[in-house]
Amino acid sequence: MYTTDEAPSHVVATPAAREHLARLAHARGEVTLLLSDRGAAVLKAGQQPPSGTLHLGRLDDAGRIACVADDSITRTWWRTRAHLDLTDDLQVTYDLSDLSDAEIFEVLASGPLRRY
């Protein structure tokens, strides 16, 4: 049986996006990135994710960079992985890919995504 810690990550980032978010986390202490149908947005310092938001994963070992998704959009987050990227003007963007069949079984075994 899997635990939620063993479930596949639902978020990955390019080195540039990871470095940008790490700099923000270093300056602020922590960063929460919200994915929605309008794109990706860094929440203000101390701002909590909206109620019902799904936790997709953390992007650093220290746990200072969290990624969450707005559950009001019509995406099957439990079946997908978000790939974060960084534009030339330092805007974080994302695209989605499907998890492999083996990863989907791991997700199902680990239970539903945590909600805020």
N, C-alpha and C positions, 0 to 999 in steps of 0.2 A: 504494500500500500504506500502511496506517495503522500508526502505532506505538502503544504503550500510552498514551503521553501525549496522543494525539489521540482516543482512545476516549471515548465519552460518559461523563460522570460517573455513577456508580451511587449517588450520595448528594447530596442538597440539604438545606438547612435553612431554617426560617423565620428572620426577623431576630432574634427573641427567643432562639431556640435557638442561633443562631450567636454572638450576643453573650454568652450564658451560657458557652458552651464557650470563647470567646476569653478571658473573664475567668479561667476555670480554667487555661487554657494560660499566661496571663500570670503567674499565681501559681506554677505548677508547672514551666513551661518547655515542656511538651508534654502533650497529652491524647490518649488512645486510647479511642474509644467502640466497644463491642462490641454488635452486634445479634444477638439470638438469639430462639428461640421464647418465651422468658420476658420479652422486652422489650429495652430498651436500658440498658446499664450502662457507666459510666466506669470503666476499669481503674485500679487503684491506681498511684500514682507509681512508675515504673520497672518495672511489671509487663508482661511480654511477652504478646501474644495467644496463646491456646491453639494448639497445633500443628495445622496444617491449615486455620487460619482464612483466609478470603478477604479481600483488600484491596479495599475498595469505592471509596476515594478520600480526598482531603484537602479540608478545608473552609476553609482559609485559604492565602493566597499564600506565607506563611512556612513552610508545611509542618508547623506545630505541632499541628494538629488532624487526626488520622487516624480513619477509620471502617473497621471490619472487621466481618465477619459470620461467625458460627459455622456451619461447613459441615455440622454434624451434623443440622441441621433440613432439612425437605423443601421447600426453596425453590430456584427456578432463579434465583439471584442474577445470573447473566450476562444475563438477559433483563429485569431489573427495575431500578427506581430507588427507593431509600428516601427518604422525605420525613420529616425530623426535625422535631419540634415540641417545645414546652415547656409543661408543665402549670402551673397556678397555684402548685403547691407545688415548682416548679423540678425536676420530674422530666422527663427526656427520653423522648419516645415516638416511634414511627415508624409509618408505613403505607407500603405499596408500590404502585407503578403500573408498568404494562408500558412498555417502551421502544417507540418507534415502529419501523416496519419499517426505515426508513433507519438508525436508531441500532443496530438489531440487526445489520445488515450491517456497520456500522463496528466493532461489538464482535467479530464473527466475524473480520474482517480484522486486528484488533489482537491476537488471540490470547487465551488463557485468562487469567482473573483471577489475579493473583499470590497465592501462598500463603505463610503464615508457617511 
